[in-house]
Amino acid sequence: MPSDEFRILIVGRTNVGKSTLFNRLTRSRDAITFDRHGVTRDARESVIDIYGKEAILIDSPGMFDYAEYNNDVSLLAAISKKLEELVDSADLILFVLDGITGITEYDRDIANFIRKTGKKVIVAINKSERKDSEYSYVSATEFGFSEVYRISAEHGIGIDVLLEAILEDMPELLEGDPEPSNENDDDIRLAIIGRPNVGKSTMINAILGMEKQLVADYAGLTRESAEFTFNYADRIIRLVDTAGIRRKSRVFDILEKISVSNARKSYRNADAVILMVDATTLESGKIDKQDLGLAADILKHGKALVIAFNKVDMTPYNPDDHPQFLRRHFGSSLSQLKDVPFLFVSALNRENIEEMLNTIISIYDRQKIKIKTSDLNEWLRGVSKSGLMQGSSVRCRLKYITQVGVLPPKFLIFVTNGDNMRIDHKRFIINNFRDTFDVRETPVEIIFREVDRNHHPRPESLRI
């Protein structure tokens, strides 16, 4: 594990729920939990994702509760040494207290110990689903730590707010040049999907320049997803051909059901997707609802998307056409599709194949955009001063923004009085963001989080 990973150490006396919290944050059952003291003797580590940022979470043995180790001198010495090493290596300490039993002398010993380390400490009062935990919350203020949160690791109460507090203390995800890097992870897993008989296998053959896939003029020939690796424009592309996807109401054969299920898994696990549509079906001036549904699902999963209208050689359009009726139909049917790139291609005649690949690579690269926090907040200040956000009826305020992920780009905006934010406010913010940072054609996720006036998460938590 790289040494520069952000390390979060869970500490506390025995049986306060440290391992339950570890399991909750890691979404696993790696740590054994049992209602008995001293179950955890060894430290456990796991990589967790906090809104797109990775950190190492460490579950530690109970501290200072000597009686629970039967005063075994050698065991105590080993545990104490391990704890000192863990605390020394940690960037952030999660100090867990039991909200039901209240504050004990062991808790005070631990508080004194970790205070002397100078490490950043967040206090989590566990088992706070019960009303009698209020006393523990008030008592915890005696320790002098600035952040105290009430949670229930078992029931998941307050976990989101706790994660947001941790996120604020983590280093910036992205610094320096915002352009994508040229590393080995630039390999692209590209899925080609569509309804049966739109020419997916013919397209695979056109891309590879060889007859790798069997092609015939009837639906359902491809039963299993097939993967091919090739080099294009100094990139390694892993090309996935999938079974045709029909409406569920029209799928009766169990084998086809399995094939369609595998096809959906393939594009949801891909980095980028080409949705193929039969251009000869556009005579009505509309796109089939199933194609629109597939496109929406692809964007929902944050994938780079290009819509390729195949068989242009059998239509009155030429490969350079971009009919306005299609763009209008995209916008009126599903607003999130209005900026998705589309082009006419012919897999059979190999027309516009390179443009299609270049477009999907460009969108994929834009999904790795990295924007400095200073640039983001300069933009946010400008948006806050706009006429729409300064209106007399606007009671919400934009406080701070940070990027928390890529592929797709993901951003967290902290707001006050977020319940008063109207849908037109959110649309304005998102559209302005897309225009400012040139991410019109790629999926972008913006999360709005409620904070108090001092930019502290609420309502489940209170800053002491």
NORKA-V761174 format. One record per run of one state. SS is the DSSP state (H for helix, E for strand, L for the rest). FROM is the first residue (numbers start at 1). TO is the last residue. If there is no record, write none. Layout:
ss | from | to
SS | FROM | TO
SS | FROM | TO
//
This chain:
ss | from | to
L | 1 | 5
E | 6 | 11
L | 12 | 17
H | 18 | 26
L | 27 | 43
E | 44 | 50
L | 51 | 52
E | 53 | 59
L | 60 | 65
H | 66 | 69
L | 70 | 72
H | 73 | 89
L | 90 | 91
E | 92 | 98
L | 99 | 104
H | 105 | 117
L | 118 | 119
E | 120 | 126
L | 127 | 130
H | 131 | 143
L | 144 | 146
E | 147 | 150
L | 151 | 151
E | 152 | 152
L | 153 | 156
E | 157 | 157
L | 158 | 158
H | 159 | 169
L | 170 | 183
H | 184 | 186
L | 187 | 187
E | 188 | 194
L | 195 | 199
H | 200 | 208
L | 209 | 225
E | 226 | 232
L | 233 | 234
E | 235 | 241
L | 242 | 247
H | 248 | 250
L | 251 | 253
H | 254 | 268
L | 269 | 271
E | 272 | 278
H | 279 | 284
L | 285 | 288
H | 289 | 300
L | 301 | 303
E | 304 | 310
L | 311 | 311
H | 312 | 314
L | 315 | 323
H | 324 | 333
L | 334 | 334
H | 335 | 337
L | 338 | 340
E | 341 | 344
L | 345 | 345
E | 346 | 346
L | 347 | 350
E | 351 | 351
L | 352 | 352
H | 353 | 366
L | 367 | 372
H | 373 | 384
L | 385 | 396
E | 397 | 405
L | 406 | 408
E | 409 | 416
L | 417 | 417
H | 418 | 420
L | 421 | 422
H | 423 | 436
L | 437 | 443
E | 444 | 451
L | 452 | 456
E | 457 | 457
L | 458 | 461
E | 462 | 463
L | 464 | 464
//
